[in-house]
Amino acid sequence: MPKMKTKRAAEKRFSSTGSGKIKRRRGGLRHNLGKRSTKSKTIAGTTDYVHAADESRIRKMLPYL
């Protein structure tokens, strides 16, 4: 059985925690930040976890996560 290939784009965007959850970055910190509130920019800068409904798809893309 050959090794399974990892989706490289997914590997750059997701990482695993010690408890097995999948971490992700939030979007929206590239441009047009002047019109956004400080609170929304702070929330966008924090890490989040992948929703349980999407977790199986991410795990298929990252077989060795």
C-alpha positions as CSV (number, residue, x, y, z in Angstrom):
1,M,0.0,0.0,0.0
2,P,1.6,3.3,-1.0
3,K,1.7,6.3,1.3
4,M,-1.3,8.6,1.2
5,K,-0.7,12.1,-0.1
6,T,-1.5,15.2,2.0
7,K,-3.3,18.1,0.5
8,R,-0.5,20.7,0.7
9,A,-2.9,23.7,0.9
10,A,-4.7,22.2,3.8
11,E,-1.5,21.4,5.6
12,K,-0.5,25.1,5.5
13,R,-3.9,26.2,6.9
14,F,-4.7,23.7,9.7
15,S,-2.8,22.2,12.6
16,S,-3.7,19.8,15.4
17,T,-3.9,20.3,19.1
18,G,-2.8,17.9,21.8
19,S,-6.4,16.9,22.5
20,G,-7.0,16.1,18.8
21,K,-9.0,19.3,17.8
22,I,-8.0,21.0,14.5
23,K,-6.9,24.6,14.7
24,R,-7.5,27.2,12.0
25,R,-6.9,30.9,11.5
26,R,-9.7,33.3,11.1
27,G,-10.0,35.4,7.9
28,G,-10.3,39.1,7.3
29,L,-7.0,40.7,8.3
30,R,-5.5,41.6,4.9
31,H,-7.0,44.9,3.8
32,N,-9.8,47.4,4.5
33,L,-9.1,47.3,8.2
34,G,-9.6,51.1,8.7
35,K,-13.4,50.7,8.7
36,R,-13.5,47.8,11.1
37,S,-13.8,48.1,14.8
38,T,-10.9,47.2,17.1
39,K,-13.0,44.4,18.6
40,S,-13.7,42.7,15.3
41,K,-10.0,42.9,14.3
42,T,-9.0,41.4,17.6
43,I,-11.4,38.5,17.2
44,A,-10.2,38.0,13.6
45,G,-6.6,37.7,14.8
46,T,-7.3,34.9,17.2
47,T,-7.2,31.2,16.4
48,D,-10.4,29.1,16.2
49,Y,-11.3,25.5,15.9
50,V,-12.8,23.7,12.9
51,H,-16.5,22.9,13.3
52,A,-17.4,19.3,14.1
53,A,-19.4,19.1,10.8
54,D,-16.3,19.9,8.7
55,E,-13.8,18.0,10.7
56,S,-14.1,14.7,8.8
57,R,-13.4,16.5,5.5
58,I,-10.3,18.1,6.9
59,R,-9.0,14.8,8.3
60,K,-9.4,13.2,4.8
61,M,-7.2,15.9,3.4
62,L,-4.6,15.5,6.2
63,P,-4.2,11.7,6.7
64,Y,-1.2,12.1,9.0
65,L,-2.4,15.0,11.2
